[in-house]
């Protein structure tokens, strides 16, 4: 299986703060993780972008 890099964007301000390595499989949903956003200065939901 190949590994691809996914960018995680803040759901509030839209800034792409993090990258994550994920396996390229049969994913039906995008990755969602609660992480700290340095622009919003709080923990927010970050979603996988293309």
CHARMM-style PDB file with segment names, atoms N, HN, CA, C and O in Angstrom:
ATOM      1  N   UNK     1       0.828  -1.186   0.000  1.00  0.00      PROA
ATOM      2  CA  UNK     1       0.000   0.000   0.000  1.00  0.00      PROA
ATOM      3  C   UNK     1       0.873   1.250   0.000  1.00  0.00      PROA
ATOM      4  O   UNK     1       1.894   1.322   0.684  1.00  0.00      PROA
ATOM      5  N   UNK     2       0.452   2.203  -0.765  1.00  0.00      PROA
ATOM      6  HN  UNK     2      -0.378   2.145  -1.320  1.00  0.00      PROA
ATOM      7  CA  UNK     2       1.167   3.469  -0.830  1.00  0.00      PROA
ATOM      8  C   UNK     2       0.743   4.375   0.323  1.00  0.00      PROA
ATOM      9  O   UNK     2      -0.364   4.263   0.850  1.00  0.00      PROA
ATOM     10  N   UNK     3       1.632   5.256   0.690  1.00  0.00      PROA
ATOM     11  HN  UNK     3       2.531   5.347   0.261  1.00  0.00      PROA
ATOM     12  CA  UNK     3       1.347   6.214   1.759  1.00  0.00      PROA
ATOM     13  C   UNK     3       1.284   7.600   1.140  1.00  0.00      PROA
ATOM     14  O   UNK     3       2.169   7.990   0.379  1.00  0.00      PROA
ATOM     15  N   UNK     4       0.231   8.343   1.472  1.00  0.00      PROA
ATOM     16  HN  UNK     4      -0.488   8.026   2.090  1.00  0.00      PROA
ATOM     17  CA  UNK     4       0.120   9.699   0.951  1.00  0.00      PROA
ATOM     18  C   UNK     4       0.088  10.680   2.109  1.00  0.00      PROA
ATOM     19  O   UNK     4      -0.271  10.317   3.230  1.00  0.00      PROA
ATOM     20  N   UNK     5       0.464  11.923   1.836  1.00  0.00      PROA
ATOM     21  HN  UNK     5       0.756  12.217   0.926  1.00  0.00      PROA
ATOM     22  CA  UNK     5       0.428  12.976   2.840  1.00  0.00      PROA
ATOM     23  C   UNK     5      -0.859  13.765   2.675  1.00  0.00      PROA
ATOM     24  O   UNK     5      -1.240  14.148   1.569  1.00  0.00      PROA
ATOM     25  N   UNK     6      -1.520  13.999   3.801  1.00  0.00      PROA
ATOM     26  HN  UNK     6      -1.211  13.688   4.700  1.00  0.00      PROA
ATOM     27  CA  UNK     6      -2.759  14.776   3.785  1.00  0.00      PROA
ATOM     28  C   UNK     6      -2.541  16.020   4.628  1.00  0.00      PROA
ATOM     29  O   UNK     6      -1.945  15.953   5.703  1.00  0.00      PROA
ATOM     30  N   UNK     7      -3.021  17.149   4.143  1.00  0.00      PROA
ATOM     31  HN  UNK     7      -3.506  17.203   3.270  1.00  0.00      PROA
ATOM     32  CA  UNK     7      -2.952  18.394   4.902  1.00  0.00      PROA
ATOM     33  C   UNK     7      -4.205  18.503   5.752  1.00  0.00      PROA
ATOM     34  O   UNK     7      -5.303  18.170   5.306  1.00  0.00      PROA
ATOM     35  N   UNK     8      -4.032  18.976   6.989  1.00  0.00      PROA
ATOM     36  HN  UNK     8      -3.140  19.247   7.352  1.00  0.00      PROA
ATOM     37  CA  UNK     8      -5.165  19.173   7.886  1.00  0.00      PROA
ATOM     38  C   UNK     8      -5.420  20.669   8.019  1.00  0.00      PROA
ATOM     39  O   UNK     8      -4.528  21.427   8.400  1.00  0.00      PROA
ATOM     40  N   UNK     9      -6.639  21.089   7.705  1.00  0.00      PROA
ATOM     41  HN  UNK     9      -7.364  20.474   7.395  1.00  0.00      PROA
ATOM     42  CA  UNK     9      -7.005  22.507   7.750  1.00  0.00      PROA
ATOM     43  C   UNK     9      -7.967  22.756   8.900  1.00  0.00      PROA
ATOM     44  O   UNK     9      -8.839  21.934   9.181  1.00  0.00      PROA
ATOM     45  N   UNK    10      -7.804  23.880   9.555  1.00  0.00      PROA
ATOM     46  HN  UNK    10      -7.096  24.548   9.327  1.00  0.00      PROA
ATOM     47  CA  UNK    10      -8.679  24.288  10.659  1.00  0.00      PROA
ATOM     48  C   UNK    10     -10.084  24.551  10.112  1.00  0.00      PROA
ATOM     49  O   UNK    10     -10.241  25.164   9.056  1.00  0.00      PROA
ATOM     50  N   UNK    11     -11.093  24.087  10.832  1.00  0.00      PROA
ATOM     51  HN  UNK    11     -10.965  23.589  11.690  1.00  0.00      PROA
ATOM     52  CA  UNK    11     -12.468  24.265  10.364  1.00  0.00      PROA
ATOM     53  C   UNK    11     -12.976  25.688  10.608  1.00  0.00      PROA
ATOM     54  O   UNK    11     -13.968  26.091  10.001  1.00  0.00      PROA
ATOM     55  N   UNK    12     -12.325  26.450  11.476  1.00  0.00      PROA
ATOM     56  HN  UNK    12     -11.519  26.123  11.970  1.00  0.00      PROA
ATOM     57  CA  UNK    12     -12.772  27.820  11.767  1.00  0.00      PROA
ATOM     58  C   UNK    12     -12.086  28.859  10.888  1.00  0.00      PROA
ATOM     59  O   UNK    12     -12.761  29.668  10.251  1.00  0.00      PROA
ATOM     60  N   UNK    13     -10.745  28.849  10.841  1.00  0.00      PROA
ATOM     61  HN  UNK    13     -10.197  28.192  11.358  1.00  0.00      PROA
ATOM     62  CA  UNK    13     -10.047  29.885  10.071  1.00  0.00      PROA
ATOM     63  C   UNK    13      -9.570  29.383   8.703  1.00  0.00      PROA
ATOM     64  O   UNK    13      -9.260  30.195   7.831  1.00  0.00      PROA
ATOM     65  N   UNK    14      -9.504  28.055   8.497  1.00  0.00      PROA
ATOM     66  HN  UNK    14      -9.755  27.395   9.206  1.00  0.00      PROA
ATOM     67  CA  UNK    14      -9.129  27.506   7.201  1.00  0.00      PROA
ATOM     68  C   UNK    14      -7.643  27.368   6.957  1.00  0.00      PROA
ATOM     69  O   UNK    14      -7.242  26.954   5.869  1.00  0.00      PROA
ATOM     70  N   UNK    15      -6.802  27.705   7.940  1.00  0.00      PROA
ATOM     71  HN  UNK    15      -7.128  28.041   8.824  1.00  0.00      PROA
ATOM     72  CA  UNK    15      -5.355  27.603   7.738  1.00  0.00      PROA
ATOM     73  C   UNK    15      -4.910  26.144   7.812  1.00  0.00      PROA
ATOM     74  O   UNK    15      -5.402  25.368   8.632  1.00  0.00      PROA
ATOM     75  N   UNK    16      -3.977  25.795   6.943  1.00  0.00      PROA
ATOM     76  HN  UNK    16      -3.578  26.425   6.278  1.00  0.00      PROA
ATOM     77  CA  UNK    16      -3.460  24.427   6.904  1.00  0.00      PROA
ATOM     78  C   UNK    16      -2.238  24.346   7.810  1.00  0.00      PROA
ATOM     79  O   UNK    16      -1.140  24.743   7.421  1.00  0.00      PROA
ATOM     80  N   UNK    17      -2.437  23.827   9.026  1.00  0.00      PROA
ATOM     81  HN  UNK    17      -3.329  23.505   9.342  1.00  0.00      PROA
ATOM     82  CA  UNK    17      -1.400  23.828  10.043  1.00  0.00      PROA
ATOM     83  C   UNK    17      -0.602  22.532  10.118  1.00  0.00      PROA
ATOM     84  O   UNK    17       0.574  22.560  10.482  1.00  0.00      PROA
ATOM     85  N   UNK    18      -1.204  21.412   9.786  1.00  0.00      PROA
ATOM     86  HN  UNK    18      -2.159  21.390   9.490  1.00  0.00      PROA
ATOM     87  CA  UNK    18      -0.587  20.111  10.018  1.00  0.00      PROA
ATOM     88  C   UNK    18      -0.605  19.264   8.761  1.00  0.00      PROA
ATOM     89  O   UNK    18      -1.435  19.465   7.875  1.00  0.00      PROA
ATOM     90  N   UNK    19       0.330  18.302   8.688  1.00  0.00      PROA
ATOM     91  HN  UNK    19       1.005  18.139   9.408  1.00  0.00      PROA
ATOM     92  CA  UNK    19       0.313  17.270   7.660  1.00  0.00      PROA
ATOM     93  C   UNK    19       0.345  15.925   8.361  1.00  0.00      PROA
ATOM     94  O   UNK    19       0.911  15.802   9.447  1.00  0.00      PROA
ATOM     95  N   UNK    20      -0.255  14.918   7.750  1.00  0.00      PROA
ATOM     96  HN  UNK    20      -0.715  15.018   6.867  1.00  0.00      PROA
ATOM     97  CA  UNK    20      -0.330  13.589   8.342  1.00  0.00      PROA
ATOM     98  C   UNK    20      -0.140  12.568   7.244  1.00  0.00      PROA
ATOM     99  O   UNK    20      -0.694  12.719   6.155  1.00  0.00      PROA
ATOM    100  N   UNK    21       0.637  11.526   7.513  1.00  0.00      PROA
ATOM    101  HN  UNK    21       1.087  11.404   8.397  1.00  0.00      PROA
ATOM    102  CA  UNK    21       0.812  10.437   6.568  1.00  0.00      PROA
ATOM    103  C   UNK    21      -0.299   9.425   6.776  1.00  0.00      PROA
ATOM    104  O   UNK    21      -0.503   8.935   7.887  1.00  0.00      PROA
ATOM    105  N   UNK    22      -1.016   9.112   5.708  1.00  0.00      PROA
ATOM    106  HN  UNK    22      -0.851   9.510   4.806  1.00  0.00      PROA
ATOM    107  CA  UNK    22      -2.103   8.140   5.795  1.00  0.00      PROA
ATOM    108  C   UNK    22      -1.938   7.119   4.682  1.00  0.00      PROA
ATOM    109  O   UNK    22      -1.403   7.436   3.619  1.00  0.00      PROA
ATOM    110  N   UNK    23      -2.398   5.887   4.922  1.00  0.00      PROA
ATOM    111  HN  UNK    23      -2.832   5.630   5.785  1.00  0.00      PROA
ATOM    112  CA  UNK    23      -2.299   4.841   3.905  1.00  0.00      PROA
ATOM    113  C   UNK    23      -3.402   5.046   2.875  1.00  0.00      PROA
ATOM    114  O   UNK    23      -4.520   5.437   3.210  1.00  0.00      PROA
ATOM    115  N   UNK    24      -3.070   4.777   1.632  1.00  0.00      PROA
ATOM    116  HN  UNK    24      -2.161   4.458   1.360  1.00  0.00      PROA
ATOM    117  CA  UNK    24      -4.016   4.959   0.544  1.00  0.00      PROA
ATOM    118  C   UNK    24      -4.835   3.689   0.416  1.00  0.00      PROA
ATOM    119  O   UNK    24      -4.433   2.752  -0.274  1.00  0.00      PROA
ATOM    120  N   UNK    25      -5.958   3.654   1.064  1.00  0.00      PROA
ATOM    121  HN  UNK    25      -6.285   4.415   1.625  1.00  0.00      PROA
ATOM    122  CA  UNK    25      -6.827   2.482   1.027  1.00  0.00      PROA
ATOM    123  C   UNK    25      -8.217   2.880   0.590  1.00  0.00      PROA
ATOM    124  O   UNK    25      -8.397   3.833  -0.167  1.00  0.00      PROA
ATOM    125  N   UNK    26      -9.182   2.154   1.066  1.00  0.00      PROA
ATOM    126  HN  UNK    26      -9.036   1.379   1.681  1.00  0.00      PROA
ATOM    127  CA  UNK    26     -10.572   2.434   0.726  1.00  0.00      PROA
ATOM    128  C   UNK    26     -11.183   3.306   1.813  1.00  0.00      PROA
ATOM    129  O   UNK    26     -11.931   2.822   2.662  1.00  0.00      PROA
ATOM    130  N   UNK    27     -10.860   4.585   1.779  1.00  0.00      PROA
ATOM    131  HN  UNK    27     -10.252   4.977   1.088  1.00  0.00      PROA
ATOM    132  CA  UNK    27     -11.404   5.540   2.736  1.00  0.00      PROA
ATOM    133  C   UNK    27     -12.680   6.130   2.179  1.00  0.00      PROA
ATOM    134  O   UNK    27     -12.734   6.529   1.016  1.00  0.00      PROA
ATOM    135  N   UNK    28     -13.714   6.185   3.016  1.00  0.00      PROA
ATOM    136  HN  UNK    28     -13.669   5.860   3.961  1.00  0.00      PROA
ATOM    137  CA  UNK    28     -14.969   6.777   2.569  1.00  0.00      PROA
ATOM    138  C   UNK    28     -15.147   8.173   3.145  1.00  0.00      PROA
ATOM    139  O   UNK    28     -15.853   8.997   2.564  1.00  0.00      PROA
ATOM    140  N   UNK    29     -14.508   8.450   4.296  1.00  0.00      PROA
ATOM    141  HN  UNK    29     -13.935   7.780   4.768  1.00  0.00      PROA
ATOM    142  CA  UNK    29     -14.643   9.754   4.920  1.00  0.00      PROA
ATOM    143  C   UNK    29     -13.274  10.395   5.067  1.00  0.00      PROA
ATOM    144  O   UNK    29     -12.245   9.719   5.069  1.00  0.00      PROA
ATOM    145  N   UNK    30     -13.288  11.721   5.191  1.00  0.00      PROA
ATOM    146  HN  UNK    30     -14.123  12.270   5.190  1.00  0.00      PROA
ATOM    147  CA  UNK    30     -12.043  12.449   5.403  1.00  0.00      PROA
ATOM    148  C   UNK    30     -11.671  12.410   6.874  1.00  0.00      PROA
ATOM    149  O   UNK    30     -12.539  12.318   7.743  1.00  0.00      PROA
ATOM    150  N   UNK    31     -10.394  12.480   7.144  1.00  0.00      PROA
ATOM    151  HN  UNK    31      -9.689  12.555   6.439  1.00  0.00      PROA
ATOM    152  CA  UNK    31      -9.876  12.438   8.497  1.00  0.00      PROA
ATOM    153  C   UNK    31     -10.245  13.714   9.244  1.00  0.00      PROA
ATOM    154  O   UNK    31     -10.104  14.812   8.704  1.00  0.00      PROA
ATOM    155  N   UNK    32     -10.718  13.577  10.489  1.00  0.00      PROA
ATOM    156  HN  UNK    32     -10.832  12.685  10.928  1.00  0.00      PROA
ATOM    157  CA  UNK    32     -11.066  14.719  11.339  1.00  0.00      PROA
ATOM    158  C   UNK    32     -10.425  14.528  12.698  1.00  0.00      PROA
ATOM    159  O   UNK    32     -10.673  13.523  13.365  1.00  0.00      PROA
ATOM    160  N   UNK    33      -9.599  15.485  13.121  1.00  0.00      PROA
ATOM    161  HN  UNK    33      -9.398  16.301  12.580  1.00  0.00      PROA
ATOM    162  CA  UNK    33      -8.886  15.413  14.395  1.00  0.00      PROA
ATOM    163  C   UNK    33      -8.998  16.766  15.084  1.00  0.00      PROA
ATOM    164  O   UNK    33      -8.933  17.811  14.437  1.00  0.00      PROA
ATOM    165  N   UNK    34      -9.166  16.737  16.397  1.00  0.00      PROA
ATOM    166  HN  UNK    34      -9.219  15.889  16.923  1.00  0.00      PROA
ATOM    167  CA  UNK    34      -9.160  17.979  17.171  1.00  0.00      PROA
ATOM    168  C   UNK    34      -7.724  18.309  17.528  1.00  0.00      PROA
ATOM    169  O   UNK    34      -7.068  17.543  18.234  1.00  0.00      PROA
ATOM    170  N   UNK    35      -7.221  19.458  17.041  1.00  0.00      PROA
ATOM    171  HN  UNK    35      -7.754  20.080  16.468  1.00  0.00      PROA
ATOM    172  CA  UNK    35      -5.841  19.863  17.273  1.00  0.00      PROA
ATOM    173  C   UNK    35      -5.798  21.353  17.611  1.00  0.00      PROA
ATOM    174  O   UNK    35      -6.779  22.074  17.426  1.00  0.00      PROA
ATOM    175  N   UNK    36      -4.642  21.799  18.109  1.00  0.00      PROA
ATOM    176  HN  UNK    36      -3.846  21.213  18.259  1.00  0.00      PROA
ATOM    177  CA  UNK    36      -4.472  23.201  18.467  1.00  0.00      PROA
ATOM    178  C   UNK    36      -4.142  24.016  17.225  1.00  0.00      PROA
ATOM    179  O   UNK    36      -3.245  23.662  16.460  1.00  0.00      PROA
ATOM    180  N   UNK    37      -4.875  25.112  17.029  1.00  0.00      PROA
ATOM    181  HN  UNK    37      -5.603  25.400  17.651  1.00  0.00      PROA
ATOM    182  CA  UNK    37      -4.618  26.030  15.916  1.00  0.00      PROA
ATOM    183  C   UNK    37      -3.887  27.244  16.461  1.00  0.00      PROA
ATOM    184  O   UNK    37      -4.389  27.933  17.349  1.00  0.00      PROA
ATOM    185  N   UNK    38      -2.708  27.502  15.933  1.00  0.00      PROA
ATOM    186  HN  UNK    38      -2.300  26.942  15.211  1.00  0.00      PROA
ATOM    187  CA  UNK    38      -1.912  28.632  16.438  1.00  0.00      PROA
ATOM    188  C   UNK    38      -2.474  29.981  15.995  1.00  0.00      PROA
ATOM    189  O   UNK    38      -2.143  31.008  16.586  1.00  0.00      PROA
ATOM    190  N   UNK    39      -3.316  29.994  14.968  1.00  0.00      PROA
ATOM    191  HN  UNK    39      -3.585  29.159  14.488  1.00  0.00      PROA
ATOM    192  CA  UNK    39      -3.917  31.241  14.517  1.00  0.00      PROA
ATOM    193  C   UNK    39      -5.157  31.599  15.337  1.00  0.00      PROA
ATOM    194  O   UNK    39      -5.389  32.771  15.632  1.00  0.00      PROA
ATOM    195  N   UNK    40      -5.957  30.586  15.705  1.00  0.00      PROA
ATOM    196  HN  UNK    40      -5.768  29.633  15.465  1.00  0.00      PROA
ATOM    197  CA  UNK    40      -7.158  30.808  16.522  1.00  0.00      PROA
ATOM    198  C   UNK    40      -6.829  30.820  18.014  1.00  0.00      PROA
ATOM    199  O   UNK    40      -7.614  31.326  18.816  1.00  0.00      PROA
ATOM    200  N   UNK    41      -5.683  30.272  18.389  1.00  0.00      PROA
ATOM    201  HN  UNK    41      -5.045  29.861  17.737  1.00  0.00      PROA
ATOM    202  CA  UNK    41      -5.241  30.165  19.782  1.00  0.00      PROA
ATOM    203  C   UNK    41      -6.173  29.285  20.618  1.00  0.00      PROA
ATOM    204  O   UNK    41      -6.392  29.562  21.797  1.00  0.00      PROA
ATOM    205  N   UNK    42      -6.730  28.210  20.005  1.00  0.00      PROA
ATOM    206  HN  UNK    42      -6.552  27.985  19.047  1.00  0.00      PROA
ATOM    207  CA  UNK    42      -7.561  27.266  20.749  1.00  0.00      PROA
ATOM    208  C   UNK    42      -7.613  25.936  20.006  1.00  0.00      PROA
ATOM    209  O   UNK    42      -7.180  25.842  18.857  1.00  0.00      PROA
ATOM    210  N   UNK    43      -8.144  24.910  20.666  1.00  0.00      PROA
ATOM    211  HN  UNK    43      -8.496  24.986  21.599  1.00  0.00      PROA
ATOM    212  CA  UNK    43      -8.305  23.596  20.048  1.00  0.00      PROA
ATOM    213  C   UNK    43      -9.548  23.617  19.164  1.00  0.00      PROA
ATOM    214  O   UNK    43     -10.642  23.953  19.617  1.00  0.00      PROA
ATOM    215  N   UNK    44      -9.364  23.256  17.908  1.00  0.00      PROA
ATOM    216  HN  UNK    44      -8.475  22.983  17.540  1.00  0.00      PROA
ATOM    217  CA  UNK    44     -10.471  23.232  16.953  1.00  0.00      PROA
ATOM    218  C   UNK    44     -10.414  21.941  16.161  1.00  0.00      PROA
ATOM    219  O   UNK    44      -9.422  21.214  16.211  1.00  0.00      PROA
ATOM    220  N   UNK    45     -11.479  21.661  15.432  1.00  0.00      PROA
ATOM    221  HN  UNK    45     -12.285  22.252  15.392  1.00  0.00      PROA
ATOM    222  CA  UNK    45     -11.542  20.493  14.575  1.00  0.00      PROA
ATOM    223  C   UNK    45     -10.758  20.772  13.300  1.00  0.00      PROA
ATOM    224  O   UNK    45     -10.985  21.782  12.634  1.00  0.00      PROA
ATOM    225  N   UNK    46      -9.834  19.876  12.960  1.00  0.00      PROA
ATOM    226  HN  UNK    46      -9.649  19.056  13.501  1.00  0.00      PROA
ATOM    227  CA  UNK    46      -9.055  19.981  11.721  1.00  0.00      PROA
ATOM    228  C   UNK    46      -9.483  18.851  10.802  1.00  0.00      PROA
ATOM    229  O   UNK    46      -9.564  17.695  11.219  1.00  0.00      PROA
ATOM    230  N   UNK    47      -9.760  19.192   9.541  1.00  0.00      PROA
ATOM    231  HN  UNK    47      -9.695  20.131   9.202  1.00  0.00      PROA
ATOM    232  CA  UNK    47     -10.208  18.220   8.555  1.00  0.00      PROA
ATOM    233  C   UNK    47      -9.172  18.032   7.455  1.00  0.00      PROA
ATOM    234  O   UNK    47      -8.410  18.944   7.133  1.00  0.00      PROA
ATOM    235  N   UNK    48      -9.161  16.842   6.892  1.00  0.00      PROA
ATOM    236  HN  UNK    48      -9.780  16.101   7.154  1.00  0.00      PROA
ATOM    237  CA  UNK    48      -8.250  16.517   5.790  1.00  0.00      PROA
ATOM    238  C   UNK    48      -8.665  17.291   4.549  1.00  0.00      PROA
ATOM    239  O   UNK    48      -9.848  17.355   4.214  1.00  0.00      PROA
ATOM    240  N   UNK    49      -7.687  17.878   3.867  1.00  0.00      PROA
ATOM    241  HN  UNK    49      -6.726  17.826   4.139  1.00  0.00      PROA
ATOM    242  CA  UNK    49      -7.934  18.561   2.593  1.00  0.00      PROA
ATOM    243  C   UNK    49      -7.160  17.870   1.501  1.00  0.00      PROA
ATOM    244  O   UNK    49      -6.329  17.005   1.777  1.00  0.00      PROA
ATOM    245  N   UNK    50      -7.419  18.236   0.275  1.00  0.00      PROA
ATOM    246  HN  UNK    50      -8.094  18.939   0.051  1.00  0.00      PROA
ATOM    247  CA  UNK    50      -6.714  17.623  -0.847  1.00  0.00      PROA
ATOM    248  C   UNK    50      -5.419  18.336  -1.125  1.00  0.00      PROA
ATOM    249  OT1 UNK    50      -4.689  17.956  -2.040  1.00  0.00      PROA
TER     250      UNK     50
END
